[in-house]
Amino acid sequence: MSGSSAARGHVCDITGRSDGTAWRGVDDVTGSHRVLAVRAIILAAGRGSRLAPMTDDRPKPLVDVLGRSLLLRTLDRLRSVGIQDRDIVIVTGYRADMIDAVMEREQLRCVRVFNPRWHDWNNFYSLLIAREAVGGEGFLQFDGDVVFDDQVLPRMLGARDGAALAVDVRRDLDAEPMKAVVGPDGYLRELSKAVDPARALGEYIGVTRLDAASAACIFDDLARFEAEGLTHEYYDHAYHRVAAAGQVRIGIVDISDCEALEVDDLADLARAEARLAHRT
């Protein structure tokens, strides 16, 4: 079920260039044109111990879902909206050599950035160290363990707001999901697993769009985590902090009528394969 118009945000018609150099949106109120995010960051450094034994010999994003890995499925989706491999940054860590081998086998030119702290710091650092690689531009950001259908990216690229999170708007939440709370204006106010589910709009699924200005603010906040003793935190905590402080207005894109699932454990994997099998 779709959420309210406040939750969904302002929507634009979008067109993509086949060479992947630009996406332009036509604002449905002003009629103006604006360039949308054309780069992407995929966080693929984690081991995914809850998916063992499947991750004993490979990083979590290389786990297969119906015969194709999570990583390649994300790259397929990016290619379908005109974003080319040269504009994609993959942050590696555990078994980085295996991702390198996939890039060579598939003849992909994705930029790879190695996270040397993948094993002892949380994933805030994976996003932070991609900063130089995106060169001050806006981007789409993905967790490496998300499988999603072909409706999610056009909806993200078509949202009005320069910063936006993909959220599965629903009420049946427990303690595990990363939960989003919005204010009366429909913009993000809190983002945390610790949020009372009764206060949450829904689950953030690990897909984000940031324009250049919003990304700079997020990166600046992430850069403070080490000094503040926050190396245990997810990158999501930076979104929470800048939204709560009013530094960045982060919109919500309702994807509750799309197929999107985070694959954290073997039960999630079975659920994802069942959903995909049902669609084919």
Disulfide bonds with the S-S distance in Angstrom:
none
